[in-house]
Amino acid sequence: MIQLQNPNIPTQIDAVEIDKAILELQLALDTNLDWLTNSYARAYRHLDNNDGNKLYFPEVYQGNNDYHRVTPDNDKKGMCFFVVGQEDNDFEINQFNYLKWNVGIVFWVNLELINKPLLTTSIFTQNLIKDVRDVLTRKLGGLDLGLKIKTVQREFNEVYKEFSIEEKEGYLKAPYSAFRFNCELSVMESNCDGIAYNPAEALRQNVSQNEILNILLPTLDFSDDSIFNSLSVQQKTDLLSKLQP
């Protein structure tokens, strides 16, 4: 996949409120869905004047005043991004605001790249929807988020309803599929204001020790210098000590 299709998207390090909540949800999805290869955070509705026609497309910020367009891409195994509606505030005197947003999570998938043998007998989009629902309802760990799934949409015009993306022939025919989770997200202002987002800490909260030991660790090749040199001096010493007869 060329860099234009899959650029490096920086993680917002000072995220607060809705941006922080989205980053935490993005990480939860990314670490629990093995078919999700391209997860993006918040996408913005940007105008593209084409021969005088006003067209709107979803784009994520990739730094340095540049954006990456996240329209359907047949080369991507599984992709998602977040769409944020207006912010509602419930305010009490001398109290913090209770913040609410309607949030859409848009998914585009290539079923053939996810499970080619299964595609020979069935369209298994519902299996993927079940996977996402399981993460959003049971695998958010200790995240202090009020998340309610309201609807799940599979019609193309509903999945991309904020954008001027024309449904092309074959877009929702095998091996391609798309769906959208419409959710209500709420947080207390006191729980999110002014707290810098720490990607390393968020990752530790979403990956258990059992997953590290039995899933991630066996994939590491310590003969690779880049991996071995990333270990601390103490870790190298401990490994050598354990390996000595």
N, C-alpha and C positions, 0 to 999 in steps of 0.2 A: 504494500500500500504506500503510495507516494506521500511525501510530507504534506502536500497541499490538502490531501484527504484526511490526514491524521496528524495535525500539528500538536506541538506540546502546549497544553493549556495550563497556565500557572494557577496554583491554589491561592485563593484570597486569604491572607494571613491575619487580617484585622476584621474579619467578618463578625457582624452583630445582627441580632434580631432575625429577620427572615433569611438573610444571606447565610448566617451561621447555621440555622435550622436546615436549610437546603443542603449545605455541605455535609452535615451529619447524616442526612437521609441518603445523599449520594454515596457516601462511604459505606453505609449499611447495605445498600443495594449492590455496590461494587464488590464487596467482600463476601456476599452470600449467594450471588448468582454467577455461576461459572460460565454461562452463555453471554453475559453482559460484558462485551469487550471494549465498548466506547461509551462511558458514562460521562455526561456533562452536567454542570450545575445549572445556573439560571440562564435561560435564553431570552433575548430581547427582541421585540417586534420592531424591525427596522424597515424604513421605506426605501424602495428601489424604483426610481422613475424610469420606466421603460417605454420610450417613444410616447411620452406624455401620459402613460397609464400608471396609476399609483398601485404598486405591488408591495406587499409586506411579507418579509421572510424572517424565520427564527435564526438569530445569530448569537453566539457566545463570545465573550470577551477573551482574547488571547494575548493581551498585553500590548504595550507600545501603541495605543490608539488603533489597534487592528482587531478584526472580528473574524470568526469562523462560522460559516453557514452550515446549519445542521438539518438540511433537507434529506429526504430518503436517499440512501446510499446502498446500492446492491452489493458492494464489496464488504460491508460491515456485517459481522456475525450478529451482534446485538447492540443497539444504541438507545440511549435515553437522554432526555433533557427536561428541565422544569420550566413551567410557565406560571407566572405569578399575577394574580388579580389585584384589585384594590385592597388597601389596608383599612381595616375597621378597628376602632378603638373604643373599648368600654372603660370609662374613666370614673374613678371615685375620688372625692376630695381627700387630699393628704394620703392618697394611695398611689401605687404604680398603675400604669395602663395595662389592660389585658388586650393583647394584640391578636388579631385574627386575619387570615388571608384565605382566599380560595386558590388552591394550587393544583395545576395539572401536571402529571408526569407522563410524557409522551415516549412511547417505545416503538422502534422500528427494528424488525428482525429478518434475517435470512434463515429460514427453517432448514434449508439444505446444509448450511454450514454448521448449524447447531446439532442436528441429528439426522443425517442422510438416510440411514436404514429405516428409522421410524417414519420418515416422510413417504416412504414407498407404500404405506398403508393408511396413513391418517394425517390430517391437518391438526397439529398439536398445539395450536396457539393457546388454547384454554389451559394446557399444562403450564405454559409460561406465565399466564395470568395468575394461576394458583401459586406459582413460585413467588411472584411479586407480592401478592396478598399476604403470604406467609411471612415475608420479611417485614412488611409494614405493620402487621398486627402482632407478631410474636418474636421478632428478632431485632428489636431496637434497643435491647439491653437497658441500661439505666438512663437513656436519653430523656430529658425533661421536656417532652413535646406532647401537645394535645393534637393527635392526628386521627381524623375520622374519614374513612373511605365513603364517599357519597355515591358515585356511579363509576362503571367501567364501560368505555365506549370502544366500538370496533369499526364503526363506519368512518370512512376516510375523511369526509367533510366535518365530522365531529372531532376526530383525533387532532386535526390541524385547523381547528375552527377559527383561530385568530389570524391565520396567515393565508397568503395568496398562492397556495400550493395546489396546482391543478392535478387532479387524479388522472394518471396516465393508464393506458391499457396494461393490465398485468400487475399493477401496483399491489393489489390485494389478492392476487392469485399465487398459488404455490410456485416458487418457494418463498415468496415474500408475504409479510404480514405486518400489521401495525395495530396498536391498541393504546388506550389512554386511561389512567386512573385520575379521576377528579376527587380531590380531597379538601377537607377543611383543616387548616393548620392553625394552632393557637399556642401562644407562649406568654408568660408573664414578663413584663418589661424588666423586672428586677432580676430575672434569671438569665438575661441575655445582653443587657446593655453594657457596653464597655469591656466585654470579655473577648480577648483575642482568640481566634481559632487556632488550635494546636493540632495539626494533622497527625503527628506521631501519637499523641495521647488519644485522639479519636480512634485511630487505627487499633491501638491496644485495647480499647473498650469494645471493639467489634470483632476481635479475634481471640479465641480462647487458647489457653495453654495446650489443650489437647489438639486443636487445629494447627498450632505452631509445630508441635512435636511430630504429629502423624501425617500432616498434609504438606506444610511448607518446608520444614527442615529436610525431608528426604529428597526434595527437588534441588537442593543446593549442591553444586559441584565444587568441592574445596580444592580441587586441582586447578581451578580457574583462579588466576592471580587476583583478578578484580574482586572476587568473592572473599578469598582468604585474607587479602590485605584490608578488607573492610572490618575485620575483627579487631577488637582492642588487643593491646599487648597482654593484658591479663587473660583474655579468652584464649589467645594462642598458647600462653604458658599452661593454662589449665588443660587444654586439649593434648598438648605434648606430654604432660604429666600422666594423663589418663591412658595414653597410648603406650607408655613405657611398660615393659614386662615386669 
